[in-house]
């Protein structure tokens, strides 16, 4: 009997399905904690963590990340280790590491690029200076640096100084620290979402929300309602996934690609550890099977 600790929100649809799958497997005893409404007894945590053979986190809450760190301290295996998760949660660190990886793996990644990017101190403090700087670079996409708090995330397209003012006004409560900025990619209008579970790789294609906004001027876009279609993973994308998996030590994660209409290259614009795998048929079974096989090796 192997003991598994899973830290994730109780209402996470994918985790609910995975738990049901794992509950059918008699050789795994699963303990689930919700980091949004649970507490950790630090006095007994060292003893408790050693009861588990594997720790998995699917949550951006700090408590989940702390659990991964403590598991690492006590040599408890984790799927997606503490340091990899931290990298994914910080856009600036992730950007710098990806640039190093791309530089080291040029021969394997000839079809892939990273968008131009910058980090800028809170634009809320010096708005005129910020607008002057951005004016020569439009269009830009503003993202928050820290991804650990889901409700504080933003992904905002700006094409003009007026839209910079709109951004600052709308997100002023979230601009106390640096923001991460990417050059907008003139793409074919689609997101290419790559999902990885161990050595299995899946592709989902959907309309890009920013392109939808530019085309239709919609006030609101429900991401869950955008149609998703499977697309075939070619050898080049497989190479990219293998490089990222090995360099970042990630087992379950996702990547977002855009295909440029200017140079026919793919741009890697985002990377997330343990995403929702929306659109992937039997996603819960695929992940549960991976966890079961992983635990057999421990």
LINFENWO-V675489 format. One record per pair of residues at least 4 apart in sequence whose C-alpha atoms are under 6 Angstrom apart, sorted by the first residue. I is the first residue (numbers start at 1). J is the second residue. Records with the same first field share a line. If there is no record, write none. Layout:
I->J + J
This chain:
1->27 + 28
2->28
3->28 + 29 + 52 + 53
4->30 + 52 + 54
5->31 + 32 + 55
6->32 + 55 + 56 + 57
7->32 + 33 + 34 + 57 + 64
8->34 + 58 + 59
9->34
10->34
15->19
17->284
18->284 + 288
19->23
34->38
35->63
41->45
45->49
54->77 + 78
55->78
56->78 + 79
57->64
58->274
60->148
68->82
69->82
71->76
72->76
80->250 + 251
84->248
87->93 + 94
88->94 + 272
89->146 + 147 + 148
90->145 + 146
91->95 + 145
102->106
106->110
111->265
112->265 + 266 + 267
113->267
114->267 + 268
115->183
116->182 + 183
117->181 + 182
118->181
119->179 + 180
120->178 + 179
121->178
122->175 + 176 + 177 + 178
123->127 + 130
131->135 + 161
138->159
139->158 + 159 + 184
140->157 + 158 + 182 + 183 + 184
141->156 + 157 + 181 + 182 + 184
142->155 + 156 + 181
143->154 + 155 + 180
144->153 + 154 + 179 + 180
145->179 + 180
158->163
167->171
168->172
186->260
187->259 + 260 + 261
188->259 + 261
189->207 + 208 + 211
190->206 + 207 + 208
191->205 + 206 + 207 + 208 + 258
192->204 + 205 + 256 + 257
193->203 + 204 + 255 + 256
194->202 + 203 + 254 + 255
195->201 + 202 + 254
196->200 + 201 + 252 + 253
197->251 + 252
198->251
203->230 + 231
204->229 + 230 + 231
205->228 + 229
206->228
212->216
213->217 + 218
228->279
241->245
243->247
244->248
245->249 + 250
252->274
253->272 + 273 + 274
254->271 + 272
255->270 + 271
256->268 + 269 + 270
257->267 + 268 + 269
258->266 + 267
259->265 + 266
260->264 + 265
284->288
285->289
290->294
